[in-house]
Every structure is written in structure tokens, then in C-alpha cells.
Amino acid sequence: MDRPSGEAQSSGVGWFSVRCVFRVGPDPRDQSYEERLTLWRAESFDQAITLAEAEALGYAAEQTDTTFAGLAQAYRMFDAPEHGAEIFSLIRDSELTRQAYLTAYFDTGQERQGDVRAVSDERCHP
């Protein structure tokens, strides 16, 4: 995976999270996609992705009708994992409104998820 322009590669061992995407289901008309975040101790983005891809292939082999889709996105954590630590961040440029963006990328209606209201809408966005 290419690193964003201007992003420095830190030296030394650090914590990385890697998001991998899997296709689940043998029939394209009845398939799902799973995104998994895994945590790695590595010296570089390349090493973290190599570790995560090997794990992803093993994970897919252990599941029924699951294929690693070939996407691995890495994030180098600023601090060691602890309560409340940021483990992944992806910034995407978009001209969509807040609601259109959330609908397009995170709330298509096809997700298998529950609905938990931990923070009121007023506090989440103006």
C-alpha cells in the first residue's frame, strides 16, 4: 500500500493496525464483505501488511466460502495500545454532505450491525 505523500516512515518497532477486506459467500448475488482490523508489532508498514496478509489468508482458509479480497490498509499507531487509543484512521476527500457520505460509505442498509445510541445527535454534529 502506498503511504500518503509527505508521511514520514518512523524507524523502530511500533504498533500497527491493518484493515483487511474479505468476500463472504460463493454466489455474487448473495455475498457479503467483511472488514477486519488486526493489531501488529512491526518495524514498517510493509512488514505490518505482510504479517496481516498472511493472517488474512489463514483466516479466509478457516472460514466457509471466504476469500481475502486483497485489500490491506495499514495505520501506524502513535502510542501503545491502551484504553481509548486510536487504532485506525482513514481520511477520504469528499464533496458529499455529512448524511450523504455516511449513507454512501457506512449506512447503505446492507450492513449487519446493531444500533447503539451512545452520544446524542446534537453532540455528534452541528
Beta strands, then each sheet from edge to edge (+ up, - down):
strand 1: 14-24
strand 2: 32-42
strand 3: 66-76
sheet 1: 2+ 1- 3+
end
